[in-house]
Amino acid sequence: MIERILPPSAAAVCVYGDVPDAFLFPEEEAMVRRAVERRRREFASVRWCARRALADLGEPPGPILRGERGAPRWPHGVVGSMTHCEGYRAAAVARAGDVRAIGIDAEPHLPLPEGVLESVARPEEHGALGMTGPGVHADRLLFSAKEAVYKAWFPLTGRWLGFEQASVTFAPDGTFTARLLAPDPPLPVFHGRWAVDGGLIATAVTILPQDGAARG
């Protein structure tokens, strides 16, 4: 599903559930030694996806550790992003010469829990949620889009980005724009794509090097 909203220069791998024999390197095992079994399975399965996506770029298998604020530490010259939710794990990577940053997110296609939208949406976004078209849980889509925006933002800036620091507008053709309201953004607007299928929402932001533009 995620590969449909990424450019051809990105390699993406996803699975619908956990991979029973997903392997972890010792350094990765150490990061989840105290985690519950469900978290361990998610952690291993999303790294299984990431290693296969990296293999598509010709990268050898190796540990994918957590860096600052939990962001994945990719091999030199590679950018990427990982996501997991109930019943879905995915990773996307690309050569840094082809893509400056990638942010992906997946969520169940269900309404957000009561009260969460108020902490996610800016005032102007409430009125724009209907632009996603009929049958779409736009509140959850907004949450997912902002997660994807942050995952693309952080590798470029090394800075936190709050929900209130991006204003997202959706189009029914499966695209969205995020106006960045934080100080000194690397770009004024990030562009992304979204899809809904099989009970899931997926969003992706891909920032390309040419012209300093961000495109889905």
C-alpha positions as CSV (number, residue, x, y, z in Angstrom):
1,M,0.0,0.0,0.0
2,I,2.7,2.5,1.0
3,E,4.6,2.0,-2.3
4,R,1.6,3.5,-4.2
5,I,2.2,6.9,-2.6
6,L,6.0,7.0,-3.0
7,P,8.2,8.0,-6.0
8,P,10.0,5.3,-8.0
9,S,13.3,6.4,-6.4
10,A,12.1,5.0,-3.0
11,A,12.2,1.3,-2.1
12,A,9.4,0.2,0.1
13,V,8.4,-3.0,1.8
14,C,5.3,-3.7,3.9
15,V,3.7,-6.7,5.6
16,Y,0.2,-7.1,7.0
17,G,1.0,-8.4,10.4
18,D,4.1,-9.7,12.1
19,V,6.9,-11.8,10.6
20,P,7.3,-14.9,12.8
21,D,11.0,-15.4,12.1
22,A,12.1,-11.8,11.9
23,F,15.7,-11.6,13.0
24,L,17.2,-8.9,15.3
25,F,20.8,-8.1,15.7
26,P,22.2,-8.1,19.2
27,E,22.2,-4.3,19.3
28,E,18.6,-4.2,18.4
29,E,17.7,-7.0,20.9
30,A,19.2,-4.8,23.6
31,M,16.8,-2.0,22.8
32,V,13.7,-4.1,23.4
33,R,14.9,-6.5,26.0
34,R,12.4,-5.1,28.6
35,A,9.6,-4.6,26.1
36,V,6.4,-6.7,26.1
37,E,6.1,-9.4,23.5
38,R,3.7,-7.5,21.2
39,R,6.2,-4.5,21.1
40,R,9.1,-6.9,20.3
41,R,7.2,-8.4,17.4
42,E,6.3,-5.0,16.0
43,F,9.9,-3.8,16.4
44,A,11.4,-6.9,14.7
45,S,8.8,-7.0,11.9
46,V,9.3,-3.4,10.9
47,R,13.0,-3.9,10.8
48,W,12.5,-7.0,8.6
49,C,10.7,-4.6,6.2
50,A,13.5,-2.0,6.4
51,R,16.3,-4.5,5.8
52,R,14.5,-5.8,2.7
53,A,14.0,-2.3,1.4
54,L,17.6,-1.5,2.0
55,A,18.6,-4.7,0.1
56,D,16.7,-3.3,-2.9
57,L,19.2,-0.4,-2.7
58,G,22.1,-2.8,-2.6
59,E,22.8,-2.3,1.2
60,P,24.0,-5.2,3.3
61,P,22.0,-6.3,6.3
62,G,22.8,-4.5,9.5
63,P,21.3,-3.2,12.8
64,I,18.8,-0.3,12.5
65,L,19.2,1.5,15.8
66,R,17.4,4.4,17.3
67,G,18.9,7.9,17.2
68,E,17.8,11.1,18.7
69,R,14.1,11.2,19.6
70,G,13.8,7.6,18.4
71,A,14.4,8.4,14.7
72,P,16.0,5.4,12.9
73,R,19.7,5.6,12.1
74,W,20.1,4.6,8.5
75,P,23.3,3.6,6.7
76,H,25.4,6.4,5.4
77,G,23.9,8.0,2.2
78,V,20.4,6.6,2.9
79,V,17.3,8.3,4.1
80,G,14.1,6.5,5.2
81,S,11.2,6.1,7.5
82,M,9.3,3.3,9.2
83,T,5.8,2.9,10.5
84,H,3.6,0.3,12.2
85,C,0.0,0.1,13.4
86,E,-2.4,-2.7,14.1
87,G,-2.0,-5.3,11.3
88,Y,0.5,-3.3,9.2
89,R,4.3,-2.7,9.2
90,A,6.2,-0.8,6.5
91,A,9.5,0.9,5.7
92,A,10.7,3.1,2.9
93,V,14.2,4.1,2.0
94,A,16.1,5.9,-0.8
95,R,19.5,7.2,-1.7
96,A,20.2,10.6,-0.2
97,G,21.2,11.8,-3.6
98,D,17.7,11.1,-4.9
99,V,15.6,12.1,-1.9
100,R,16.4,14.5,0.9
101,A,13.9,13.0,3.4
102,I,11.0,10.6,3.6
103,G,8.2,10.4,6.2
104,I,5.6,7.7,6.2
105,D,2.8,6.8,8.5
106,A,0.0,4.2,8.7
107,E,-3.1,4.2,10.9
108,P,-6.2,2.2,11.2
109,H,-9.0,3.7,9.2
110,L,-11.1,4.6,12.2
111,P,-12.1,7.8,13.9
112,L,-9.7,9.3,16.4
113,P,-10.5,8.7,20.1
114,E,-12.7,11.3,21.6
115,G,-10.9,14.5,22.4
116,V,-7.8,13.8,20.4
117,L,-8.7,15.9,17.3
118,E,-8.7,19.0,19.5
119,S,-5.0,18.5,20.3
120,V,-4.1,17.7,16.7
121,A,-6.1,20.2,14.5
122,R,-5.5,23.9,14.1
123,P,-8.7,26.0,13.9
124,E,-8.5,26.4,10.1
125,E,-8.1,22.6,9.7
126,H,-11.5,21.7,11.2
127,G,-13.3,23.3,8.3
128,A,-11.1,21.7,5.6
129,L,-11.5,18.1,6.7
130,G,-14.4,17.6,4.4
131,M,-12.1,18.0,1.4
132,T,-11.0,14.3,1.7
133,G,-14.2,13.1,0.1
134,P,-17.0,10.8,1.4
135,G,-16.2,7.7,3.5
136,V,-12.9,8.9,4.8
137,H,-12.2,9.4,8.5
138,A,-10.5,12.7,7.9
139,D,-9.6,13.3,11.6
140,R,-7.4,10.1,11.6
141,L,-6.0,11.1,8.2
142,L,-5.0,14.5,9.6
143,F,-3.2,12.8,12.5
144,S,-1.4,10.5,10.1
145,A,-0.4,13.3,7.7
146,K,1.1,15.3,10.6
147,E,3.0,12.2,11.7
148,A,4.5,11.8,8.2
149,V,5.3,15.5,8.1
150,Y,7.2,15.3,11.4
151,K,9.2,12.2,10.2
152,A,10.4,14.1,7.2
153,W,11.0,17.3,9.2
154,F,13.1,15.9,12.0
155,P,16.0,14.5,9.9
156,L,16.3,17.8,8.1
157,T,16.2,20.0,11.2
158,G,16.9,18.0,14.3
159,R,14.1,19.8,15.9
160,W,10.7,18.9,17.4
161,L,7.6,19.9,15.4
162,G,4.3,20.2,17.3
163,F,0.9,19.3,15.8
164,E,0.1,23.0,15.9
165,Q,3.2,23.9,13.8
166,A,1.9,22.5,10.6
167,S,-1.4,23.4,8.8
168,V,-2.5,20.6,6.5
169,T,-4.9,20.9,3.6
170,F,-6.2,17.8,1.8
171,A,-7.4,17.3,-1.8
172,P,-9.7,14.4,-2.9
173,D,-7.1,13.3,-5.5
174,G,-5.0,11.8,-2.7
175,T,-2.6,14.7,-2.2
176,F,-2.0,17.1,0.7
177,T,0.0,20.2,1.6
178,A,1.4,21.1,5.0
179,R,2.3,24.7,5.6
180,L,5.2,24.8,8.1
181,L,4.7,27.3,10.9
182,A,7.8,26.6,13.0
183,P,10.7,29.1,12.9
184,D,13.1,28.8,10.0
185,P,11.6,25.8,8.2
186,P,13.8,24.0,5.6
187,L,10.9,24.6,3.2
188,P,7.7,26.6,3.7
189,V,5.5,23.8,2.5
190,F,5.8,20.0,2.5
191,H,3.7,18.1,-0.1
192,G,2.5,14.6,0.4
193,R,0.2,11.9,-0.7
194,W,-2.4,9.7,1.0
195,A,-4.4,6.6,0.4
196,V,-7.1,4.6,2.1
197,D,-7.5,0.9,1.5
198,G,-8.2,-2.3,3.4
199,G,-9.1,-0.6,6.6
200,L,-5.9,1.4,6.7
201,I,-4.8,5.0,6.1
202,A,-1.3,5.6,4.7
203,T,0.4,9.0,4.3
204,A,3.8,9.9,2.8
205,V,5.9,13.0,2.5
206,T,8.9,12.8,0.1
207,I,11.3,15.7,-0.2
208,L,13.3,15.8,-3.3
209,P,16.6,17.7,-3.8
210,Q,15.8,19.5,-7.1
211,D,14.7,23.1,-6.8
212,G,14.5,22.7,-3.0
213,A,10.9,21.5,-3.6
214,A,8.9,19.1,-1.5
215,R,6.7,16.8,-3.5
216,G,4.6,13.7,-2.9
